[in-house]
Amino acid sequence: MEVFDEKIMSNEQKNEVISKDLMTIPNAISFFRIILITPFVALFIVGRYITMDYTPAIIILVISGVSDFFDGFIARKFHQESELGKVLDPLADKLTLIAVGVCLICIEPYVLPLMIVMVIKDVLMIIGGTIIINQGIIPPKSSWYGKISTFMFYVSVVLVVAMAIFDFRNETLSLTILGVTAGMMIFALVNYAIIFFRIQKQQKEKKTKDASNPPVQASITTKK
């Protein structure tokens, strides 16, 4: 997170930092993924109520998923990680997941519990991230369990939609897939919560230490 010091950094310098973040390829891909949400929802609605064909919507979803992979790969490979990207990437993930989840409920209503778990997880993570940022701390990067829970959600969506397209109804299989995915989401949330409270503990210890060891003011003595 860029900390703008009003006494040191001018407005032109601030704009230069922001522009530099905006011009990176990974951030452009994240913006692209957010834009893809609108055509995905539109094509899903057309497929649901007009053409009865979800293929175009699935293609958009696949493009979004592949773009997500290249987003992180390019950022790491070419050292284009930025503070803006740390916000845009998870934002694109969450908006896409919410859009997909809402659309999926239209096909299979029993997906609703999974959506509730996902929304609770994301809302709590947003609140925690906001608190950390306000404390002047850069939020930690996504961990493997967060990435796996997102990947499992995509897999669950594709499988459930495919089963609906091919008229293969198996509630036991569907509930098992969604249950495992929800379990992984809860596991990720618990681990992120542990990280959050660890950071809060460190901040509290730091404040206590600073309070018990106030800065010593240098005194000037003159010889008589």
FENTA-V506205 format. One record per run of one state. SS is the DSSP state (A for helix, B for strand, O for the rest). FROM is the first residue (numbers start at 0). LEN is the number of residues. If there is no record, write none. Layout:
BEGIN
ss=SS from=FROM len=LEN
ss=SS from=FROM len=LEN
END
This chain:
BEGIN
ss=O from=0 len=10
ss=A from=10 len=12
ss=O from=22 len=2
ss=A from=24 len=27
ss=O from=51 len=3
ss=A from=54 len=23
ss=O from=77 len=5
ss=A from=82 len=25
ss=O from=107 len=1
ss=A from=108 len=26
ss=O from=134 len=9
ss=A from=143 len=22
ss=O from=165 len=5
ss=A from=170 len=42
ss=O from=212 len=12
END
